[in-house]
Amino acid sequence: MDEILGQVLRNAVWERLDLLTELANEADAPSLLSVARSELPRLTEGWRALLAAHEPDEKGNCPECSGRWRQQKSPCPVWRAAYEHLVAGGLAPRPARHLRSALVTPPVTRTRRAAVLRAH
């Protein structure tokens, strides 16, 4: 049952993201403004909740990404993806060249998404 519910939830999220992408690419200005006003606060709150769950503990480890036998030092992949998509993708200064490869995560594409869904 959990597997089915998980698939339903994942599909709903992917469909919502696809819809928002389509609106961003094709909506007229008044419609786009309306969508931005309603969706941007929801998206920023979602990012905040996700990042709060991945806030490092007192040892500098991500409590969500760390396992029993392997600790994930901060910044974890979630924080790196947030930086890449929310900061580096904008007009922010780029990190030093030696830090760039550690911050870059591959984009999620439909092909990659399908591979991830098949794996789970």
C-alpha positions in Angstrom: 0.0 0.0 0.0 2.8 2.4 0.9 4.4 1.8 -2.5 1.1 2.7 -4.3 0.6 5.8 -2.2 4.2 6.9 -2.9 3.7 6.5 -6.6 0.5 8.5 -6.5 2.2 11.3 -4.5 5.2 11.3 -6.8 3.0 11.4 -10.0 0.9 14.3 -8.5 4.0 16.3 -7.7 5.6 15.7 -11.2 2.3 16.7 -12.9 2.0 19.9 -10.8 5.6 20.8 -11.7 4.9 20.1 -15.4 1.8 22.3 -15.2 3.7 25.1 -13.6 6.4 24.8 -16.2 3.9 24.9 -19.0 2.2 28.0 -17.5 5.5 29.8 -17.1 6.4 29.1 -20.8 3.0 29.7 -22.4 0.7 31.8 -20.2 -0.2 35.4 -21.1 1.1 38.1 -18.7 -2.1 38.5 -16.6 -2.4 34.8 -16.1 1.3 34.5 -15.3 1.1 37.2 -12.7 -1.9 35.4 -11.1 -0.1 32.1 -11.0 3.1 33.7 -9.7 1.2 35.4 -6.8 -0.5 32.1 -5.8 2.3 29.7 -6.4 5.5 31.5 -5.4 4.6 31.7 -1.7 3.7 28.0 -1.8 7.0 27.1 -3.5 9.1 29.2 -1.2 7.4 27.7 1.8 8.0 24.2 0.4 11.7 24.9 -0.1 11.9 26.3 3.5 10.3 23.2 5.0 12.5 20.9 2.9 15.7 22.8 3.9 14.7 23.0 7.6 14.5 19.2 7.6 18.0 19.1 6.1 19.5 21.7 8.5 22.8 20.3 9.8 23.0 19.0 13.4 25.5 20.1 16.0 28.1 17.8 14.4 27.6 19.3 10.9 25.7 16.3 9.5 22.4 16.3 7.7 19.9 14.3 9.8 17.8 13.3 6.8 20.6 12.3 4.4 22.7 10.5 7.1 22.3 6.9 7.7 23.2 4.7 10.7 26.6 3.8 9.3 27.4 6.8 7.0 27.1 10.4 8.0 26.3 13.0 5.3 28.3 16.2 6.0 26.6 19.5 5.3 25.9 20.8 2.7 24.0 17.7 1.7 22.6 17.1 -1.8 19.4 18.9 -1.0 21.2 22.1 0.1 23.5 21.9 -2.9 20.5 21.6 -5.2 18.8 24.5 -3.5 21.9 26.6 -3.9 22.2 25.6 -7.6 18.6 26.3 -8.4 17.8 29.3 -6.2 21.1 31.2 -6.0 23.6 30.1 -8.7 20.9 30.0 -11.3 20.2 33.7 -10.7 22.6 36.6 -10.7 24.6 35.6 -7.7 28.3 35.5 -7.9 29.7 32.1 -8.9 31.6 30.0 -6.4 35.3 29.5 -6.9 36.2 27.1 -9.7 37.4 24.4 -7.3 34.0 24.4 -5.5 31.8 24.3 -8.6 31.9 20.6 -9.2 30.8 19.9 -5.6 27.8 22.3 -6.0 26.4 21.1 -9.4 23.8 18.5 -9.4 22.3 17.1 -12.6 18.9 18.5 -13.6 15.9 16.2 -13.3 14.6 15.5 -16.8 11.7 13.4 -17.9 14.2 10.6 -18.9 16.0 10.8 -15.6 12.7 11.0 -13.7 11.4 7.9 -15.5 14.7 6.0 -14.5 14.3 7.1 -10.9 10.6 5.9 -10.9 11.6 2.6 -12.4 14.3 2.1 -9.7 11.8 2.6 -6.9 
